[in-house]
């Protein structure tokens, strides 16, 4: 069964937008989310498989409406909430 994040190789989603400035982030907060993910993974709060699973569990409508790093932030929030409820 294909989930909403499984769009690789599918048509109808348009071209992948590329930035003209060559910068990997469009805003400062995206760089912070990237760094936060790296720190939390390095500290063993969660691993890359858990992170990917959290992204894949975002409801389809929210997933499609979110930007790349908004999905990352949502996944981090989900994993930290789950960690707190367990710990």
C-alpha positions in Angstrom: 0.0 0.0 0.0 1.4 3.4 -1.0 1.2 6.2 1.5 1.1 10.0 0.8 4.9 10.4 1.1 5.5 7.7 -1.6 5.5 10.2 -4.5 8.8 9.2 -6.1 8.3 8.3 -9.7 4.7 9.5 -9.8 3.6 12.1 -12.3 1.5 15.2 -11.7 3.4 16.8 -8.9 5.3 19.3 -11.1 9.0 20.0 -11.1 11.2 20.1 -8.0 11.8 23.8 -7.2 15.4 24.8 -7.1 16.7 27.9 -5.3 18.5 30.5 -7.4 20.9 31.5 -4.5 22.4 28.0 -4.0 21.5 28.0 -0.3 20.1 24.8 1.2 17.7 26.7 3.5 15.0 29.3 2.5 14.8 30.7 6.1 16.8 30.7 9.3 14.3 28.5 11.1 14.9 25.7 8.6 18.6 25.6 9.5 17.6 25.5 13.2 15.2 22.6 12.6 18.0 20.8 10.7 20.5 21.4 13.5 17.9 20.4 16.2 17.3 17.1 14.4 21.1 16.4 14.3 21.5 17.1 18.0 18.5 15.0 19.1 19.6 12.1 16.9 23.2 12.4 18.2 22.0 12.3 21.8 20.0 9.1 21.1 16.6 10.7 21.6 15.5 9.0 18.4 17.1 7.4 15.4 16.8 8.0 11.7 14.2 5.2 11.2 12.0 6.7 14.0 12.4 10.1 12.4 11.4 8.9 9.0 8.4 6.9 10.4 7.2 10.1 12.2 7.3 12.0 8.9 5.4 9.2 7.2 2.7 9.2 9.9 1.8 12.8 9.2 -1.8 12.8 7.9 -2.0 13.1 4.1 -3.6 16.6 4.0 -1.1 18.0 6.4 1.8 16.3 4.7 1.0 17.8 1.3 0.3 21.2 2.8 3.6 21.4 4.7 7.0 22.4 3.4 10.0 20.0 3.6 11.3 21.4 6.9 7.8 21.9 8.3 7.5 18.1 8.0 10.8 17.7 9.8 9.6 20.0 12.6 6.3 18.1 12.9 8.1 14.8 13.1 10.5 16.2 15.8 7.5 17.5 17.8 5.8 14.1 17.5 8.8 12.1 18.6 9.5 14.4 21.6 5.9 14.2 22.7 6.0 10.4 22.4 9.3 10.3 24.3 7.8 12.4 27.1 4.7 10.2 27.4 6.9 7.1 27.7 9.6 8.5 29.9 
